[in-house]
Structure formats: C-alpha cells, structure tokens
Amino acid sequence: MNWEQAIDEFKVFIRLEKSLSDNSLSAYLTDINKFRSFIGSEHPTVYPRDVKPEHLREFLKTLSNIGIGARSQARIISGIRAFFGFLLINDLIDSDPTRLIDLPRTGRKLPEVLSVNEIENMLDAIDMSRPFGLRNKTIIEVMYGCGLRVSEAVNLEITDLYLKQGFIRITGKGGKQRLVPLGGKAAKCLVLYLEERRRLKISKGFENRVFLNRLGKSLTRVMVFTIVKDLALSAGIKKKISPHTFRHSFASHLIDGGADLRAVQEMLGHESILTTEIYTHIDREYLRDAIIRFHPRS
C-alpha cells in the first residue's frame, strides 16, 4: 500500500469512527503529510510498511534543525503514532515503527488565567451604549460562566438554552453533548441580549444561532478573538490572552474555590481527568511564587 492509499484509509477512519472535528482531522493529516514529505524527499522508495524507527529519529532531528520546538515535535509524533497504530491494527503493516520512539520532553505549560478583578475590569470596559455592547458582554459572561470553548460559544443555539432550569446544552468535540449550569449573571445577560436580538434583521439559516454579527449571521471565532483582545487593551491587561483564557479561568477559579475535580471535568467536557488536573497546579505555582518572592530563606 502506498502513502496516498494509507492516508486515505486513515482519513476515513478518523472521520467516521473517531468522529473528530474538521480542525482535528486537518491537524492529524498535516502532521502525517509532514512525515510523508520528508520520506519522499530523503527515502523515496520507502512505503508505510517499510518505515523504521531510524527514519522517525532522522525526521525528528530534521524538525529540530529547522527550529521546530519540543512541544510541536511531540504533537507531530502523536499524530504519526496514531496513523501507524491504525495501520498495525488493520494488518496493513507488520510492526509499529513509532513504538520505540520517545516523545520529546516538553514539560507542563500552565495556561494563563485572569483574576476575578481582571475579568470584572474587562466587563466594565465594554461600552454598553454602543451597538453590540450587550452582545459582547453576554458572550464574555457565558464563556467565563460556563467554561466554553470559543467554537462552542459561537455555535450556541437558542434551542440549547434552558434558562428557567439554569442550564445550557453544549455540543463539544466529536459532537459530544453535555449540560452545563448557567450562572446568574450569565443568565441575566442572555435574557437581556435575546430581547435585543429580536430587533435584529437575521439572515436566513441563522434564526436559531444565539450570537449574531451586524449582518445577522453567526459570529466567527476570529471576531470573538478580536473582541477579547480589544477589551483586554481597554482594561489595561498586559497578559497574553485569548477567548480560551476565560475557559482556563473558569476551571481555575472553581478548583481554587474547592469544587470537585470530577464536576469540573464534566462541565469542561474533558474525556480524561488528567486534562482537568492541570488546573490544580496553577494554585500550587502561585503558592510557590509567593514563597520565592517573600520568604527570607528563598
């Protein structure tokens, strides 16, 4: 089997059986095609069945030489490992060449979080007299109050809102659904915004979408990123933040306040609790920083 056939088989597998999003599918294929291009350039007669661990080590060395960092290398190898694992399970290769390859050490990078005061300052920076001021405040309140990914926020539908019950239904990665409690401030903003939204001219096909742009169509992720960046600038916040920072802050503030890790895992929609556990390290880092800065023996 040649590379094109093997990659096509893998593409069908991850699209249909793994139910991955288009973004995840694209990331997998990009990483695999990097390796395929390397093999085609350096070892043109090598097919998937012929790949050896030394080919992968050579590939990693090339990535390092062109300045690809350890974290990016680890992600690329993870995608390649998934590809060869699929081929092995389906008897398309005899052995997995990635089995003896160690992932580059990346360390654990803690996500940037905002303090409660910083979030309040950003919300206060919104000019409510301007068009879409209320919309912008509402989307920030919902992302922070429910721990949403930006894609989950922009794709939120009116039929996903259960305001009387205090929940919203979220469709996350792989089409998996979860119910997330809706806080009082976010719920109040949603009620006011939905009333304002009724006066908008809504484009056909977007009647059920919660957050709309000036054309009556769905907000894009890029637009939400711009809104967040502008608000951070207005609030005088120097941290490097994005819409995802509100999700990190949601989880961190819950855990710092004593919330159960399993409950936070469910609300975030994490498959593994190991992913959620990173937020338990944020408070420890804060404590460690305090000791280093203020203890006389440090």
Summary of the structure (lengths in Angstrom):
residues: 298
radius of gyration: 23.0
end to end distance: 60.5
largest distance: 66.3
contacts: 837
relative contact order: 0.09
helix: 59%
strand: 5%
